[in-house]
Amino acid sequence: GFTMLRMPGTFPDAEAMRTIDGKRCQLLRVEFELESRNFLRHQHDPKKADLIICWEHNWPECPLPVLELKTLVKQMGDWGK
């Protein structure tokens, strides 16, 4: 549900749009991490990002919404077969 607008190669990693309420678009500043805790390790400012997309969410006290790809892949099951 995201449309990537740009990936500047700096923090945050990307700007994306997502549709909300089926009608409106929302601009998001997205940071990609292997593990959500890496956001903290890299000393990124949570005020300058809106979403973390990661493989594994291992930062329970994360101040931002997190999209964990590992969980999504499991939910999708054998979609490729």
mmCIF file of the N, C-alpha and C atoms, coordinates in Angstrom:
data_MODEL
# 
_entry.id   MODEL 
# 
loop_
_atom_site.group_PDB 
_atom_site.id 
_atom_site.type_symbol 
_atom_site.label_atom_id 
_atom_site.label_alt_id 
_atom_site.label_comp_id 
_atom_site.label_asym_id 
_atom_site.label_entity_id 
_atom_site.label_seq_id 
_atom_site.pdbx_PDB_ins_code 
_atom_site.Cartn_x 
_atom_site.Cartn_y 
_atom_site.Cartn_z 
_atom_site.occupancy 
_atom_site.B_iso_or_equiv 
_atom_site.pdbx_formal_charge 
_atom_site.auth_seq_id 
_atom_site.auth_comp_id 
_atom_site.auth_asym_id 
_atom_site.auth_atom_id 
_atom_site.pdbx_PDB_model_num 
ATOM 1   N N  . GLY A 1 1  ? 0.784  -1.193  0.000  1.00 0.00 ? 1  GLY A N  1 
ATOM 2   C CA . GLY A 1 1  ? 0.000  0.000   0.000  1.00 0.00 ? 1  GLY A CA 1 
ATOM 3   C C  . GLY A 1 1  ? 0.833  1.267   0.000  1.00 0.00 ? 1  GLY A C  1 
ATOM 4   N N  . PHE A 1 2  ? 2.103  1.171   -0.404 1.00 0.00 ? 2  PHE A N  1 
ATOM 5   C CA . PHE A 1 2  ? 2.981  2.334   -0.419 1.00 0.00 ? 2  PHE A CA 1 
ATOM 6   C C  . PHE A 1 2  ? 3.422  2.637   -1.848 1.00 0.00 ? 2  PHE A C  1 
ATOM 7   N N  . THR A 1 3  ? 3.595  3.898   -2.131 1.00 0.00 ? 3  THR A N  1 
ATOM 8   C CA . THR A 1 3  ? 4.219  4.332   -3.377 1.00 0.00 ? 3  THR A CA 1 
ATOM 9   C C  . THR A 1 3  ? 5.479  5.091   -2.987 1.00 0.00 ? 3  THR A C  1 
ATOM 10  N N  . MET A 1 4  ? 6.611  4.575   -3.412 1.00 0.00 ? 4  MET A N  1 
ATOM 11  C CA . MET A 1 4  ? 7.876  5.211   -3.084 1.00 0.00 ? 4  MET A CA 1 
ATOM 12  C C  . MET A 1 4  ? 8.050  6.430   -3.979 1.00 0.00 ? 4  MET A C  1 
ATOM 13  N N  . LEU A 1 5  ? 8.342  7.556   -3.360 1.00 0.00 ? 5  LEU A N  1 
ATOM 14  C CA . LEU A 1 5  ? 8.532  8.792   -4.112 1.00 0.00 ? 5  LEU A CA 1 
ATOM 15  C C  . LEU A 1 5  ? 9.999  9.071   -4.412 1.00 0.00 ? 5  LEU A C  1 
ATOM 16  N N  . ARG A 1 6  ? 10.828 8.876   -3.374 1.00 0.00 ? 6  ARG A N  1 
ATOM 17  C CA . ARG A 1 6  ? 12.252 9.091   -3.588 1.00 0.00 ? 6  ARG A CA 1 
ATOM 18  C C  . ARG A 1 6  ? 13.046 8.378   -2.511 1.00 0.00 ? 6  ARG A C  1 
ATOM 19  N N  . MET A 1 7  ? 14.269 8.033   -2.858 1.00 0.00 ? 7  MET A N  1 
ATOM 20  C CA . MET A 1 7  ? 15.205 7.385   -1.950 1.00 0.00 ? 7  MET A CA 1 
ATOM 21  C C  . MET A 1 7  ? 16.513 8.153   -2.061 1.00 0.00 ? 7  MET A C  1 
ATOM 22  N N  . PRO A 1 8  ? 16.694 9.178   -1.216 1.00 0.00 ? 8  PRO A N  1 
ATOM 23  C CA . PRO A 1 8  ? 17.830 10.080  -1.379 1.00 0.00 ? 8  PRO A CA 1 
ATOM 24  C C  . PRO A 1 8  ? 19.190 9.520   -0.970 1.00 0.00 ? 8  PRO A C  1 
ATOM 25  N N  . GLY A 1 9  ? 19.214 8.379   -0.277 1.00 0.00 ? 9  GLY A N  1 
ATOM 26  C CA . GLY A 1 9  ? 20.496 7.830   0.162  1.00 0.00 ? 9  GLY A CA 1 
ATOM 27  C C  . GLY A 1 9  ? 20.981 8.420   1.473  1.00 0.00 ? 9  GLY A C  1 
ATOM 28  N N  . THR A 1 10 ? 20.134 9.182   2.135  1.00 0.00 ? 10 THR A N  1 
ATOM 29  C CA . THR A 1 10 ? 20.449 9.754   3.440  1.00 0.00 ? 10 THR A CA 1 
ATOM 30  C C  . THR A 1 10 ? 19.285 9.451   4.380  1.00 0.00 ? 10 THR A C  1 
ATOM 31  N N  . PHE A 1 11 ? 19.438 9.795   5.647  1.00 0.00 ? 11 PHE A N  1 
ATOM 32  C CA . PHE A 1 11 ? 18.353 9.598   6.603  1.00 0.00 ? 11 PHE A CA 1 
ATOM 33  C C  . PHE A 1 11 ? 17.294 10.663  6.409  1.00 0.00 ? 11 PHE A C  1 
ATOM 34  N N  . PRO A 1 12 ? 16.041 10.312  6.375  1.00 0.00 ? 12 PRO A N  1 
ATOM 35  C CA . PRO A 1 12 ? 15.522 8.956   6.285  1.00 0.00 ? 12 PRO A CA 1 
ATOM 36  C C  . PRO A 1 12 ? 15.743 8.371   4.896  1.00 0.00 ? 12 PRO A C  1 
ATOM 37  N N  . ASP A 1 13 ? 15.674 7.048   4.833  1.00 0.00 ? 13 ASP A N  1 
ATOM 38  C CA . ASP A 1 13 ? 16.017 6.343   3.597  1.00 0.00 ? 13 ASP A CA 1 
ATOM 39  C C  . ASP A 1 13 ? 15.077 6.639   2.435  1.00 0.00 ? 13 ASP A C  1 
ATOM 40  N N  . ALA A 1 14 ? 13.811 6.941   2.731  1.00 0.00 ? 14 ALA A N  1 
ATOM 41  C CA . ALA A 1 14 ? 12.842 7.110   1.647  1.00 0.00 ? 14 ALA A CA 1 
ATOM 42  C C  . ALA A 1 14 ? 11.698 8.020   2.064  1.00 0.00 ? 14 ALA A C  1 
ATOM 43  N N  . GLU A 1 15 ? 11.035 8.565   1.047  1.00 0.00 ? 15 GLU A N  1 
ATOM 44  C CA . GLU A 1 15 ? 9.752  9.226   1.218  1.00 0.00 ? 15 GLU A CA 1 
ATOM 45  C C  . GLU A 1 15 ? 8.747  8.408   0.429  1.00 0.00 ? 15 GLU A C  1 
ATOM 46  N N  . ALA A 1 16 ? 7.614  8.167   1.050  1.00 0.00 ? 16 ALA A N  1 
ATOM 47  C CA . ALA A 1 16 ? 6.593  7.340   0.414  1.00 0.00 ? 16 ALA A CA 1 
ATOM 48  C C  . ALA A 1 16 ? 5.219  7.937   0.663  1.00 0.00 ? 16 ALA A C  1 
ATOM 49  N N  . MET A 1 17 ? 4.283  7.569   -0.177 1.00 0.00 ? 17 MET A N  1 
ATOM 50  C CA . MET A 1 17 ? 2.887  7.943   0.017  1.00 0.00 ? 17 MET A CA 1 
ATOM 51  C C  . MET A 1 17 ? 2.111  6.661   0.281  1.00 0.00 ? 17 MET A C  1 
ATOM 52  N N  . ARG A 1 18 ? 1.126  6.779   1.171  1.00 0.00 ? 18 ARG A N  1 
ATOM 53  C CA . ARG A 1 18 ? 0.209  5.656   1.366  1.00 0.00 ? 18 ARG A CA 1 
ATOM 54  C C  . ARG A 1 18 ? -1.199 6.208   1.406  1.00 0.00 ? 18 ARG A C  1 
ATOM 55  N N  . THR A 1 19 ? -2.127 5.417   0.928  1.00 0.00 ? 19 THR A N  1 
ATOM 56  C CA . THR A 1 19 ? -3.526 5.799   0.915  1.00 0.00 ? 19 THR A CA 1 
ATOM 57  C C  . THR A 1 19 ? -4.141 5.461   2.259  1.00 0.00 ? 19 THR A C  1 
ATOM 58  N N  . ILE A 1 20 ? -4.838 6.429   2.819  1.00 0.00 ? 20 ILE A N  1 
ATOM 59  C CA . ILE A 1 20 ? -5.558 6.196   4.071  1.00 0.00 ? 20 ILE A CA 1 
ATOM 60  C C  . ILE A 1 20 ? -7.022 6.557   3.860  1.00 0.00 ? 20 ILE A C  1 
ATOM 61  N N  . ASP A 1 21 ? -7.866 5.859   4.522  1.00 0.00 ? 21 ASP A N  1 
ATOM 62  C CA . ASP A 1 21 ? -9.317 6.072   4.408  1.00 0.00 ? 21 ASP A CA 1 
ATOM 63  C C  . ASP A 1 21 ? -9.818 5.880   2.983  1.00 0.00 ? 21 ASP A C  1 
ATOM 64  N N  . GLY A 1 22 ? -9.046 5.214   2.142  1.00 0.00 ? 22 GLY A N  1 
ATOM 65  C CA . GLY A 1 22 ? -9.463 4.955   0.774  1.00 0.00 ? 22 GLY A CA 1 
ATOM 66  C C  . GLY A 1 22 ? -9.493 6.169   -0.140 1.00 0.00 ? 22 GLY A C  1 
ATOM 67  N N  . LYS A 1 23 ? -9.228 7.357   0.416  1.00 0.00 ? 23 LYS A N  1 
ATOM 68  C CA . LYS A 1 23 ? -9.359 8.581   -0.381 1.00 0.00 ? 23 LYS A CA 1 
ATOM 69  C C  . LYS A 1 23 ? -8.157 9.508   -0.278 1.00 0.00 ? 23 LYS A C  1 
ATOM 70  N N  . ARG A 1 24 ? -7.587 9.604   0.911  1.00 0.00 ? 24 ARG A N  1 
ATOM 71  C CA . ARG A 1 24 ? -6.520 10.579  1.147  1.00 0.00 ? 24 ARG A CA 1 
ATOM 72  C C  . ARG A 1 24 ? -5.149 9.912   1.063  1.00 0.00 ? 24 ARG A C  1 
ATOM 73  N N  . CYS A 1 25 ? -4.136 10.710  0.743  1.00 0.00 ? 25 CYS A N  1 
ATOM 74  C CA . CYS A 1 25 ? -2.759 10.226  0.722  1.00 0.00 ? 25 CYS A CA 1 
ATOM 75  C C  . CYS A 1 25 ? -1.994 10.852  1.879  1.00 0.00 ? 25 CYS A C  1 
ATOM 76  N N  . GLN A 1 26 ? -1.091 10.087  2.434  1.00 0.00 ? 26 GLN A N  1 
ATOM 77  C CA . GLN A 1 26 ? -0.268 10.546  3.540  1.00 0.00 ? 26 GLN A CA 1 
ATOM 78  C C  . GLN A 1 26 ? 1.195  10.381  3.159  1.00 0.00 ? 26 GLN A C  1 
ATOM 79  N N  . LEU A 1 27 ? 1.974  11.445  3.359  1.00 0.00 ? 27 LEU A N  1 
ATOM 80  C CA . LEU A 1 27 ? 3.413  11.398  3.102  1.00 0.00 ? 27 LEU A CA 1 
ATOM 81  C C  . LEU A 1 27 ? 4.107  10.810  4.322  1.00 0.00 ? 27 LEU A C  1 
ATOM 82  N N  . LEU A 1 28 ? 4.981  9.852   4.103  1.00 0.00 ? 28 LEU A N  1 
ATOM 83  C CA . LEU A 1 28 ? 5.724  9.202   5.182  1.00 0.00 ? 28 LEU A CA 1 
ATOM 84  C C  . LEU A 1 28 ? 7.217  9.294   4.929  1.00 0.00 ? 28 LEU A C  1 
ATOM 85  N N  . ARG A 1 29 ? 7.958  9.546   5.995  1.00 0.00 ? 29 ARG A N  1 
ATOM 86  C CA . ARG A 1 29 ? 9.422  9.472   5.954  1.00 0.00 ? 29 ARG A CA 1 
ATOM 87  C C  . ARG A 1 29 ? 9.778  8.103   6.522  1.00 0.00 ? 29 ARG A C  1 
ATOM 88  N N  . VAL A 1 30 ? 10.400 7.268   5.706  1.00 0.00 ? 30 VAL A N  1 
ATOM 89  C CA . VAL A 1 30 ? 10.611 5.858   6.025  1.00 0.00 ? 30 VAL A CA 1 
ATOM 90  C C  . VAL A 1 30 ? 12.093 5.561   6.210  1.00 0.00 ? 30 VAL A C  1 
ATOM 91  N N  . GLU A 1 31 ? 12.384 4.795   7.262  1.00 0.00 ? 31 GLU A N  1 
ATOM 92  C CA . GLU A 1 31 ? 13.749 4.312   7.481  1.00 0.00 ? 31 GLU A CA 1 
ATOM 93  C C  . GLU A 1 31 ? 13.740 2.792   7.369  1.00 0.00 ? 31 GLU A C  1 
ATOM 94  N N  . PHE A 1 32 ? 14.633 2.243   6.563  1.00 0.00 ? 32 PHE A N  1 
ATOM 95  C CA . PHE A 1 32 ? 14.771 0.799   6.409  1.00 0.00 ? 32 PHE A CA 1 
ATOM 96  C C  . PHE A 1 32 ? 15.891 0.310   7.324  1.00 0.00 ? 32 PHE A C  1 
ATOM 97  N N  . GLU A 1 33 ? 15.623 -0.731  8.057  1.00 0.00 ? 33 GLU A N  1 
ATOM 98  C CA . GLU A 1 33 ? 16.624 -1.343  8.938  1.00 0.00 ? 33 GLU A CA 1 
ATOM 99  C C  . GLU A 1 33 ? 16.455 -2.854  8.889  1.00 0.00 ? 33 GLU A C  1 
ATOM 100 N N  . LEU A 1 34 ? 17.536 -3.593  9.079  1.00 0.00 ? 34 LEU A N  1 
ATOM 101 C CA . LEU A 1 34 ? 17.427 -5.042  9.194  1.00 0.00 ? 34 LEU A CA 1 
ATOM 102 C C  . LEU A 1 34 ? 16.651 -5.388  10.465 1.00 0.00 ? 34 LEU A C  1 
ATOM 103 N N  . GLU A 1 35 ? 17.037 -4.759  11.576 1.00 0.00 ? 35 GLU A N  1 
ATOM 104 C CA . GLU A 1 35 ? 16.342 -4.906  12.855 1.00 0.00 ? 35 GLU A CA 1 
ATOM 105 C C  . GLU A 1 35 ? 15.898 -3.521  13.300 1.00 0.00 ? 35 GLU A C  1 
ATOM 106 N N  . SER A 1 36 ? 14.716 -3.412  13.889 1.00 0.00 ? 36 SER A N  1 
ATOM 107 C CA . SER A 1 36 ? 14.216 -2.104  14.306 1.00 0.00 ? 36 SER A CA 1 
ATOM 108 C C  . SER A 1 36 ? 15.154 -1.421  15.294 1.00 0.00 ? 36 SER A C  1 
ATOM 109 N N  . ARG A 1 37 ? 15.813 -2.192  16.160 1.00 0.00 ? 37 ARG A N  1 
ATOM 110 C CA . ARG A 1 37 ? 16.720 -1.613  17.154 1.00 0.00 ? 37 ARG A CA 1 
ATOM 111 C C  . ARG A 1 37 ? 17.901 -0.876  16.510 1.00 0.00 ? 37 ARG A C  1 
ATOM 112 N N  . ASN A 1 38 ? 18.212 -1.200  15.256 1.00 0.00 ? 38 ASN A N  1 
ATOM 113 C CA . ASN A 1 38 ? 19.304 -0.497  14.573 1.00 0.00 ? 38 ASN A CA 1 
ATOM 114 C C  . ASN A 1 38 ? 19.012 0.991   14.417 1.00 0.00 ? 38 ASN A C  1 
ATOM 115 N N  . PHE A 1 39 ? 17.753 1.360   14.383 1.00 0.00 ? 39 PHE A N  1 
ATOM 116 C CA . PHE A 1 39 ? 17.388 2.778   14.332 1.00 0.00 ? 39 PHE A CA 1 
ATOM 117 C C  . PHE A 1 39 ? 17.996 3.498   15.529 1.00 0.00 ? 39 PHE A C  1 
ATOM 118 N N  . LEU A 1 40 ? 17.880 2.888   16.694 1.00 0.00 ? 40 LEU A N  1 
ATOM 119 C CA . LEU A 1 40 ? 18.448 3.440   17.923 1.00 0.00 ? 40 LEU A CA 1 
ATOM 120 C C  . LEU A 1 40 ? 19.974 3.399   17.878 1.00 0.00 ? 40 LEU A C  1 
ATOM 121 N N  . ARG A 1 41 ? 20.541 2.280   17.441 1.00 0.00 ? 41 ARG A N  1 
ATOM 122 C CA . ARG A 1 41 ? 22.000 2.137   17.358 1.00 0.00 ? 41 ARG A CA 1 
ATOM 123 C C  . ARG A 1 41 ? 22.626 3.174   16.434 1.00 0.00 ? 41 ARG A C  1 
ATOM 124 N N  . HIS A 1 42 ? 21.917 3.518   15.366 1.00 0.00 ? 42 HIS A N  1 
ATOM 125 C CA . HIS A 1 42 ? 22.426 4.504   14.409 1.00 0.00 ? 42 HIS A CA 1 
ATOM 126 C C  . HIS A 1 42 ? 22.167 5.939   14.874 1.00 0.00 ? 42 HIS A C  1 
ATOM 127 N N  . GLN A 1 43 ? 21.540 6.076   16.020 1.00 0.00 ? 43 GLN A N  1 
ATOM 128 C CA . GLN A 1 43 ? 21.249 7.378   16.629 1.00 0.00 ? 43 GLN A CA 1 
ATOM 129 C C  . GLN A 1 43 ? 20.419 8.288   15.733 1.00 0.00 ? 43 GLN A C  1 
ATOM 130 N N  . HIS A 1 44 ? 19.441 7.691   15.039 1.00 0.00 ? 44 HIS A N  1 
ATOM 131 C CA . HIS A 1 44 ? 18.518 8.475   14.224 1.00 0.00 ? 44 HIS A CA 1 
ATOM 132 C C  . HIS A 1 44 ? 17.541 9.214   15.129 1.00 0.00 ? 44 HIS A C  1 
ATOM 133 N N  . ASP A 1 45 ? 17.078 10.347  14.670 1.00 0.00 ? 45 ASP A N  1 
ATOM 134 C CA . ASP A 1 45 ? 16.127 11.156  15.410 1.00 0.00 ? 45 ASP A CA 1 
ATOM 135 C C  . ASP A 1 45 ? 14.702 10.690  15.085 1.00 0.00 ? 45 ASP A C  1 
ATOM 136 N N  . PRO A 1 46 ? 13.964 10.160  16.065 1.00 0.00 ? 46 PRO A N  1 
ATOM 137 C CA . PRO A 1 46 ? 12.589 9.702   15.808 1.00 0.00 ? 46 PRO A CA 1 
ATOM 138 C C  . PRO A 1 46 ? 11.655 10.808  15.324 1.00 0.00 ? 46 PRO A C  1 
ATOM 139 N N  . LYS A 1 47 ? 11.989 12.058  15.583 1.00 0.00 ? 47 LYS A N  1 
ATOM 140 C CA . LYS A 1 47 ? 11.151 13.173  15.129 1.00 0.00 ? 47 LYS A CA 1 
ATOM 141 C C  . LYS A 1 47 ? 11.286 13.422  13.632 1.00 0.00 ? 47 LYS A C  1 
ATOM 142 N N  . LYS A 1 48 ? 12.302 12.806  13.011 1.00 0.00 ? 48 LYS A N  1 
ATOM 143 C CA . LYS A 1 48 ? 12.537 13.020  11.585 1.00 0.00 ? 48 LYS A CA 1 
ATOM 144 C C  . LYS A 1 48 ? 12.159 11.818  10.733 1.00 0.00 ? 48 LYS A C  1 
ATOM 145 N N  . ALA A 1 49 ? 11.417 10.879  11.321 1.00 0.00 ? 49 ALA A N  1 
ATOM 146 C CA . ALA A 1 49 ? 10.935 9.706   10.586 1.00 0.00 ? 49 ALA A CA 1 
ATOM 147 C C  . ALA A 1 49 ? 9.514  9.405   11.049 1.00 0.00 ? 49 ALA A C  1 
ATOM 148 N N  . ASP A 1 50 ? 8.765  8.722   10.195 1.00 0.00 ? 50 ASP A N  1 
ATOM 149 C CA . ASP A 1 50 ? 7.381  8.372   10.509 1.00 0.00 ? 50 ASP A CA 1 
ATOM 150 C C  . ASP A 1 50 ? 7.161  6.873   10.637 1.00 0.00 ? 50 ASP A C  1 
ATOM 151 N N  . LEU A 1 51 ? 8.061  6.083   10.061 1.00 0.00 ? 51 LEU A N  1 
ATOM 152 C CA . LEU A 1 51 ? 7.859  4.640   10.001 1.00 0.00 ? 51 LEU A CA 1 
ATOM 153 C C  . LEU A 1 51 ? 9.201  3.941   9.842  1.00 0.00 ? 51 LEU A C  1 
ATOM 154 N N  . ILE A 1 52 ? 9.353  2.812   10.518 1.00 0.00 ? 52 ILE A N  1 
ATOM 155 C CA . ILE A 1 52 ? 10.509 1.933   10.314 1.00 0.00 ? 52 ILE A CA 1 
ATOM 156 C C  . ILE A 1 52 ? 9.998  0.687   9.607  1.00 0.00 ? 52 ILE A C  1 
ATOM 157 N N  . ILE A 1 53 ? 10.636 0.334   8.515  1.00 0.00 ? 53 ILE A N  1 
ATOM 158 C CA . ILE A 1 53 ? 10.360 -0.933  7.835  1.00 0.00 ? 53 ILE A CA 1 
ATOM 159 C C  . ILE A 1 53 ? 11.589 -1.793  8.050  1.00 0.00 ? 53 ILE A C  1 
ATOM 160 N N  . CYS A 1 54 ? 11.388 -2.973  8.648  1.00 0.00 ? 54 CYS A N  1 
ATOM 161 C CA . CYS A 1 54 ? 12.523 -3.828  8.986  1.00 0.00 ? 54 CYS A CA 1 
ATOM 162 C C  . CYS A 1 54 ? 12.157 -5.290  8.772  1.00 0.00 ? 54 CYS A C  1 
ATOM 163 N N  . TRP A 1 55 ? 13.172 -6.138  8.805  1.00 0.00 ? 55 TRP A N  1 
ATOM 164 C CA . TRP A 1 55 ? 12.932 -7.568  8.745  1.00 0.00 ? 55 TRP A CA 1 
ATOM 165 C C  . TRP A 1 55 ? 12.437 -8.066  10.099 1.00 0.00 ? 55 TRP A C  1 
ATOM 166 N N  . GLU A 1 56 ? 13.108 -7.653  11.176 1.00 0.00 ? 56 GLU A N  1 
ATOM 167 C CA . GLU A 1 56 ? 12.745 -8.121  12.509 1.00 0.00 ? 56 GLU A CA 1 
ATOM 168 C C  . GLU A 1 56 ? 12.561 -6.938  13.459 1.00 0.00 ? 56 GLU A C  1 
ATOM 169 N N  . HIS A 1 57 ? 11.424 -6.913  14.112 1.00 0.00 ? 57 HIS A N  1 
ATOM 170 C CA . HIS A 1 57 ? 11.120 -5.854  15.089 1.00 0.00 ? 57 HIS A CA 1 
ATOM 171 C C  . HIS A 1 57 ? 11.574 -6.344  16.466 1.00 0.00 ? 57 HIS A C  1 
ATOM 172 N N  . ASN A 1 58 ? 12.693 -5.814  16.942 1.00 0.00 ? 58 ASN A N  1 
ATOM 173 C CA . ASN A 1 58 ? 13.260 -6.250  18.222 1.00 0.00 ? 58 ASN A CA 1 
ATOM 174 C C  . ASN A 1 58 ? 13.497 -5.075  19.168 1.00 0.00 ? 58 ASN A C  1 
ATOM 175 N N  . TRP A 1 59 ? 12.691 -4.049  19.045 1.00 0.00 ? 59 TRP A N  1 
ATOM 176 C CA . TRP A 1 59 ? 12.789 -2.851  19.887 1.00 0.00 ? 59 TRP A CA 1 
ATOM 177 C C  . TRP A 1 59 ? 11.397 -2.553  20.444 1.00 0.00 ? 59 TRP A C  1 
ATOM 178 N N  . PRO A 1 60 ? 11.001 -3.257  21.513 1.00 0.00 ? 60 PRO A N  1 
ATOM 179 C CA . PRO A 1 60 ? 9.633  -3.132  22.042 1.00 0.00 ? 60 PRO A CA 1 
ATOM 180 C C  . PRO A 1 60 ? 9.240  -1.704  22.410 1.00 0.00 ? 60 PRO A C  1 
ATOM 181 N N  . GLU A 1 61 ? 10.180 -0.904  22.876 1.00 0.00 ? 61 GLU A N  1 
ATOM 182 C CA . GLU A 1 61 ? 9.857  0.465   23.298 1.00 0.00 ? 61 GLU A CA 1 
ATOM 183 C C  . GLU A 1 61 ? 10.036 1.490   22.170 1.00 0.00 ? 61 GLU A C  1 
ATOM 184 N N  . CYS A 1 62 ? 10.038 1.049   20.944 1.00 0.00 ? 62 CYS A N  1 
ATOM 185 C CA . CYS A 1 62 ? 10.217 1.919   19.784 1.00 0.00 ? 62 CYS A CA 1 
ATOM 186 C C  . CYS A 1 62 ? 9.144  3.007   19.767 1.00 0.00 ? 62 CYS A C  1 
ATOM 187 N N  . PRO A 1 63 ? 9.549  4.265   19.566 1.00 0.00 ? 63 PRO A N  1 
ATOM 188 C CA . PRO A 1 63 ? 8.581  5.364   19.563 1.00 0.00 ? 63 PRO A CA 1 
ATOM 189 C C  . PRO A 1 63 ? 7.850  5.560   18.234 1.00 0.00 ? 63 PRO A C  1 
ATOM 190 N N  . LEU A 1 64 ? 8.195  4.759   17.223 1.00 0.00 ? 64 LEU A N  1 
ATOM 191 C CA . LEU A 1 64 ? 7.601  4.899   15.894 1.00 0.00 ? 64 LEU A CA 1 
ATOM 192 C C  . LEU A 1 64 ? 6.834  3.640   15.511 1.00 0.00 ? 64 LEU A C  1 
ATOM 193 N N  . PRO A 1 65 ? 5.888  3.750   14.600 1.00 0.00 ? 65 PRO A N  1 
ATOM 194 C CA . PRO A 1 65 ? 5.269  2.545   14.044 1.00 0.00 ? 65 PRO A CA 1 
ATOM 195 C C  . PRO A 1 65 ? 6.329  1.736   13.294 1.00 0.00 ? 65 PRO A C  1 
ATOM 196 N N  . VAL A 1 66 ? 6.187  0.415   13.363 1.00 0.00 ? 66 VAL A N  1 
ATOM 197 C CA . VAL A 1 66 ? 7.139  -0.486  12.718 1.00 0.00 ? 66 VAL A CA 1 
ATOM 198 C C  . VAL A 1 66 ? 6.379  -1.473  11.846 1.00 0.00 ? 66 VAL A C  1 
ATOM 199 N N  . LEU A 1 67 ? 6.850  -1.646  10.623 1.00 0.00 ? 67 LEU A N  1 
ATOM 200 C CA . LEU A 1 67 ? 6.325  -2.658  9.717  1.00 0.00 ? 67 LEU A CA 1 
ATOM 201 C C  . LEU A 1 67 ? 7.363  -3.765  9.655  1.00 0.00 ? 67 LEU A C  1 
ATOM 202 N N  . GLU A 1 68 ? 7.058  -4.918  10.258 1.00 0.00 ? 68 GLU A N  1 
ATOM 203 C CA . GLU A 1 68 ? 7.996  -6.040  10.304 1.00 0.00 ? 68 GLU A CA 1 
ATOM 204 C C  . GLU A 1 68 ? 7.720  -6.965  9.122  1.00 0.00 ? 68 GLU A C  1 
ATOM 205 N N  . LEU A 1 69 ? 8.668  -7.043  8.212  1.00 0.00 ? 69 LEU A N  1 
ATOM 206 C CA . LEU A 1 69 ? 8.487  -7.831  6.992  1.00 0.00 ? 69 LEU A CA 1 
ATOM 207 C C  . LEU A 1 69 ? 8.447  -9.332  7.267  1.00 0.00 ? 69 LEU A C  1 
ATOM 208 N N  . LYS A 1 70 ? 9.182  -9.799  8.252  1.00 0.00 ? 70 LYS A N  1 
ATOM 209 C CA . LYS A 1 70 ? 9.197  -11.230 8.582  1.00 0.00 ? 70 LYS A CA 1 
ATOM 210 C C  . LYS A 1 70 ? 7.786  -11.723 8.882  1.00 0.00 ? 70 LYS A C  1 
ATOM 211 N N  . THR A 1 71 ? 7.035  -10.943 9.633  1.00 0.00 ? 71 THR A N  1 
ATOM 212 C CA . THR A 1 71 ? 5.666  -11.308 9.980  1.00 0.00 ? 71 THR A CA 1 
ATOM 213 C C  . THR A 1 71 ? 4.771  -11.314 8.741  1.00 0.00 ? 71 THR A C  1 
ATOM 214 N N  . LEU A 1 72 ? 4.948  -10.324 7.875  1.00 0.00 ? 72 LEU A N  1 
ATOM 215 C CA . LEU A 1 72 ? 4.139  -10.274 6.656  1.00 0.00 ? 72 LEU A CA 1 
ATOM 216 C C  . LEU A 1 72 ? 4.397  -11.467 5.756  1.00 0.00 ? 72 LEU A C  1 
ATOM 217 N N  . VAL A 1 73 ? 5.659  -11.861 5.636  1.00 0.00 ? 73 VAL A N  1 
ATOM 218 C CA . VAL A 1 73 ? 6.003  -13.008 4.797  1.00 0.00 ? 73 VAL A CA 1 
ATOM 219 C C  . VAL A 1 73 ? 5.359  -14.273 5.354  1.00 0.00 ? 73 VAL A C  1 
ATOM 220 N N  . LYS A 1 74 ? 5.394  -14.447 6.665  1.00 0.00 ? 74 LYS A N  1 
ATOM 221 C CA . LYS A 1 74 ? 4.760  -15.614 7.281  1.00 0.00 ? 74 LYS A CA 1 
ATOM 222 C C  . LYS A 1 74 ? 3.257  -15.618 7.038  1.00 0.00 ? 74 LYS A C  1 
ATOM 223 N N  . GLN A 1 75 ? 2.627  -14.454 7.121  1.00 0.00 ? 75 GLN A N  1 
ATOM 224 C CA . GLN A 1 75 ? 1.189  -14.348 6.903  1.00 0.00 ? 75 GLN A CA 1 
ATOM 225 C C  . GLN A 1 75 ? 0.820  -14.672 5.470  1.00 0.00 ? 75 GLN A C  1 
ATOM 226 N N  . MET A 1 76 ? 1.714  -14.375 4.541  1.00 0.00 ? 76 MET A N  1 
ATOM 227 C CA . MET A 1 76 ? 1.438  -14.626 3.134  1.00 0.00 ? 76 MET A CA 1 
ATOM 228 C C  . MET A 1 76 ? 1.516  -16.114 2.804  1.00 0.00 ? 76 MET A C  1 
ATOM 229 N N  . GLY A 1 77 ? 2.234  -16.884 3.608  1.00 0.00 ? 77 GLY A N  1 
ATOM 230 C CA . GLY A 1 77 ? 2.334  -18.336 3.378  1.00 0.00 ? 77 GLY A CA 1 
ATOM 231 C C  . GLY A 1 77 ? 2.980  -18.677 2.062  1.00 0.00 ? 77 GLY A C  1 
ATOM 232 N N  . ASP A 1 78 ? 2.413  -19.621 1.363  1.00 0.00 ? 78 ASP A N  1 
ATOM 233 C CA . ASP A 1 78 ? 2.953  -20.112 0.083  1.00 0.00 ? 78 ASP A CA 1 
ATOM 234 C C  . ASP A 1 78 ? 2.324  -19.391 -1.098 1.00 0.00 ? 78 ASP A C  1 
ATOM 235 N N  . TRP A 1 79 ? 2.304  -18.081 -1.088 1.00 0.00 ? 79 TRP A N  1 
ATOM 236 C CA . TRP A 1 79 ? 1.668  -17.321 -2.143 1.00 0.00 ? 79 TRP A CA 1 
ATOM 237 C C  . TRP A 1 79 ? 2.327  -17.507 -3.496 1.00 0.00 ? 79 TRP A C  1 
ATOM 238 N N  . GLY A 1 80 ? 3.576  -17.924 -3.518 1.00 0.00 ? 80 GLY A N  1 
ATOM 239 C CA . GLY A 1 80 ? 4.289  -18.082 -4.788 1.00 0.00 ? 80 GLY A CA 1 
ATOM 240 C C  . GLY A 1 80 ? 4.071  -19.423 -5.451 1.00 0.00 ? 80 GLY A C  1 
ATOM 241 N N  . LYS A 1 81 ? 3.358  -20.324 -4.796 1.00 0.00 ? 81 LYS A N  1 
ATOM 242 C CA . LYS A 1 81 ? 3.161  -21.667 -5.387 1.00 0.00 ? 81 LYS A CA 1 
ATOM 243 C C  . LYS A 1 81 ? 1.875  -21.775 -6.142 1.00 0.00 ? 81 LYS A C  1 
# 
